[in-house]
Amino acid sequence: MTAKGNLWRDSAGESISTVPLSGDVTADLCVIGGGFTGCSAALRAAGAGASVVLIEAETVGHGGSGRNVGLVNAGLWTPPEEITQLLPDQAAGFIARLGEAPAEVFRLIERHQIDCEPVRNGTLHLAHAEAGMADLRNRHRQQAALGAPVRLLDAAETRARTGTDGFHGALLDMRAGTVQPLGYARGLARAAIGAGARLHEMTPATAVRHEGGTWHVTTPGGTIRAGALILATNAYHRPFDGPGVPPVVIPSFFQAATAPLPEATLEAILPGGEGCWDTGLVMTSVRRDRAGRLILGAFGSMEAAGRGVHLAWARRKLAALYPALAGQAFTHAWSGRIAMTGDHLPKILRLGPRGLAAFGYSGRGIAPGTVFGAALAEALVSGSEDGLPLRPVDGHRDGFAGLRGAWIETGATLVHATGARF
Ligand SMILES: Cc1cc2nc3c(=O)[nH]c(=O)nc-3n(C[C@H](O)[C@H](O)[C@H](O)COP(=O)(O)OP(=O)(O)OC[C@H]3O[C@@H](n4cnc5c(N)ncnc54)[C@H](O)[C@@H]3O)c2cc1C
């Protein structure tokens, strides 16, 4: 059986309907990009009474927001002590803000009744080897010191929760959970429209400039003049004439999903519905969806030469973790691009007067993207940057970004081809 593409497109409970921009419009705020960042920004700004136009080159969730694993993580990949070293004067507030970010996501889902399969039963960071357990102990120590509801699980409890003895232990974080990511992105967009924002899909920005105190955004069907601009195009930035997202490392991550599994099988596999990822160098993710599919993920692209290698690895991995599922076909397989900055911290970039971009969540964009988008909107509508999670930077540079992205794909393909375990 040939696997279809993105599962989230087949199973999203939310849908929206918009038309491309036609004609010339004015607004307080123009948002470019319809992922978590852009939709959250549009929702917050419209909710505050601003007139908002959001344009999306394809459809809402076309980028990382409609392709990801759906882990609503608390905090970033980078552990708190490292963040403190990198941003000594900003770390405390930033870490606290992102620790609370999953609660904000689940509050929005509740408030706007977003149909996106929300499960808030924690996430499990799984130790793929004894060395991984040392990493988890270190992360646990740092998070517990901040008062986070985290717990280290031994191999037996990890086995009971995951249904596999493939892991040495786990770090359980009860702040976190999972969503159907495309449903969440579309739900934010629907809520933004409900709050008065105008959304135009199939409307790429082709030129952006600031002139006479106003942002001028050109699209194929019309123009937008706005007092403020948010650029939320991240790893899917489609270049245009004007200020853009600086080059960052952009590796791909893929997922493969089984058909819905029988109830009896599911009783033993992730019965609590935790979302999981492991400590391996070429990380593996595991989760279930509402229909009872098992979804495995890892670095690698489904749109490059390594597709067959990655899928063969996923079949072996599924059988190794869950022998009862050996030979189970994947009905869907897809991938997406992740924007990784050199220090794995997101950036807020100043584009010009009342113009900001946010990018580089480095694989942790559901909760941070929601928070960053809302904060950027708030700053631009209110005129005060005090509430931004990070101070804006005037530029960003990651050397050899393209080469490093290609290197990750090559490395993942090699690891998956040889079955090596790091
Ligand atoms: C496979 C994968 C797995 C991941 N897993 C997780 C996870 O489990 N948990 C987590 O928190 N994060 C995860 N992430 C990261 C997360 O998905 C991203 O950080 C997040 O989606 C970024 O959202 P965004 O709104 O900033 O950008 P995007 O969702 O990428 O949206 C950018 C949008 O801008 C549009 N655009 C681009 N150029 C233009 C233009 N010129 N004009 C108009 N529109 C334009 C694009 O079409 C796109 O829709 C994962 C990412 C991937 C790819």
The ligand as a Gaussian input file, in Angstrom:
#p B3LYP/6-31G(d) Opt

LIG

0 1
 C        7.543000      17.866000      11.309000
 C        7.554000      18.882000      12.409000
 C        7.342000      18.471000      13.713000
 C        7.277000      19.408000      14.743000
 N        6.850000      19.018000      15.987000
 C        6.554000      19.959000      16.918000
 C        5.936000      19.574000      18.121000
 O        5.596000      18.426000      18.366000
 N        5.710000      20.555000      19.050000
 C        6.007000      21.859000      18.803000
 O        5.769000      22.709000      19.679000
 N        6.544000      22.248000      17.627000
 C        6.818000      21.337000      16.671000
 N        7.323000      21.726000      15.475000
 C        7.599000      23.157000      15.235000
 C        6.327000      23.920000      14.919000
 O        5.514000      23.207000      14.044000
 C        6.710000      25.274000      14.302000
 O        7.628000      25.929000      15.143000
 C        5.494000      26.146000      14.135000
 O        4.527000      25.514000      13.355000
 C        5.879000      27.468000      13.509000
 O        4.704000      28.200000      13.318000
 P        4.742000      29.550000      12.525000
 O        3.376000      30.110000      12.527000
 O        5.818000      30.438000      13.073000
 O        5.213000      29.144000      11.046000
 P        4.476000      28.200000       9.966000
 O        3.459000      27.324000      10.571000
 O        5.545000      27.546000       9.175000
 O        3.687000      29.241000       9.060000
 C        4.320000      30.085000       8.147000
 C        3.306000      30.369000       7.043000
 O        3.754000      31.469000       6.263000
 C        3.294000      31.270000       4.947000
 N        4.096000      32.124000       4.054000
 C        5.398000      31.983000       3.736000
 N        5.795000      32.957000       2.898000
 C        4.710000      33.736000       2.668000
 C        4.486000      34.893000       1.890000
 N        5.466000      35.450000       1.142000
 N        3.243000      35.445000       1.868000
 C        2.242000      34.893000       2.620000
 N        2.402000      33.788000       3.374000
 C        3.623000      33.220000       3.406000
 C        3.520000      29.782000       4.728000
 O        2.751000      29.303000       3.637000
 C        3.145000      29.207000       6.076000
 O        1.804000      28.755000       6.117000
 C        7.470000      20.796000      14.444000
 C        7.736000      21.201000      13.130000
 C        7.750000      20.273000      12.112000
 C        7.962000      20.733000      10.708000

